[in-house]
């Protein structure tokens, strides 16, 4: 495999020495070089373990990425602004300019571990999976005989800003070894989502999962009702306005990768979810496989808000850190959070290849490629991704799968030479959601929240609601607090 180093020296594609100062200038190709003294005026906040994205106090067009306590100055792509709530670049109408002060809420639960350490004698597939350090291939399969699964996941709203860009990834030209076109998993949030487009993605066979309704900060410290309102409310909005059955929505992701301690997972357990994908893993030499939460999590929890109790049978699909050894761009959970903006598409390809090789050449843990919209706003990143997808598809033992498809394989693992006709990975499913309508309803809806009034626009094949759907009113009835979510096991028989 091609490497980005020659004789131990970091080089560019042209073979010139790669100087660390390049990370401080020409970000996205149009940022003026910043002096060391100038950059050091920004101090990475304490309590973040030295990592994360933070607003530039001077302008919404820039932000700082802190990597191990050092601030790298980044500029948003042309026309985009840094949202200090979501922590990524987005369109001006959606961006909430920072810095926005935050006050950490006190922990609501004791931190002690209430789950036991992994017991492989008791934890047996298909209902339970764990290993001592999380790196073991399920089913005792030799890593070289396991399929290398790639999971493309997308966070946030789906709308005119990204829908066609996503469709280019899934244009039908890249196929799995069984001839099926590749598919992805979309963790949907509500604001600015176009539900006709969401319904189209579901009809095309992509997995629809839930983010939250509001993407609010600090949700990790909220109670059961707040988590149910956010996640189950989002599932109900998708059912009502994108015509996706609640039985098809089995996965979720917490905002900003901050799980809600035991509270969030109790909601998932009560309301029939199969998996969560919110837990971050620190940079490790060998990546971690998904696992069930029957036992104590085997790796460090990056957010410090992971569950400490046992939730039998509930799967966690963790965020392994993306990084390339000795590369100065740092590490990231989402690929668009790594400092790759000053690379050309061939360098992006080689970075992804080297990151991928840590999985492919070792334990074949699923390679999750998580994205926000802003990756696709930078043409060199978008082109580099397309090059990587075509390259990976030519490897005979690589399969592009949704998160649920990956977990289905894990419950009954088979070697790669025995899965050519694996039913869960076929593409002849006749039970997909209906195709979207030709003449959708374009709804201009009143929106009232926290003494704030506005008009929100929403497209759906269903009837327009009276008011913009929101927390406590997923149907948009205009009656605040109308929703009352009751777990299935507590409903009257």
PyMOL commands that set and color helices and strands:
alter all, ss='L'
color gray80, all
select helices_A, chain A and resi 20-24+27-29+36-39+138-140+143-145+163-169+195-203+219-221+224-242+246-248+255-257+261-270+335-337+345-360+373-377+379-393+403-411+416-418+423-425+488-490
alter helices_A, ss='H'
color red, helices_A
select strands_A, chain A and resi 5-6+9-10+52-56+59-67+70-75+80-83+88-91+148-156+185-188+207-210+251-252+275-276+280-281+291-293+311-316+319-320+367-371+398-400+441-449+452-460
alter strands_A, ss='S'
color yellow, strands_A
deselect
rebuild
show_as cartoon
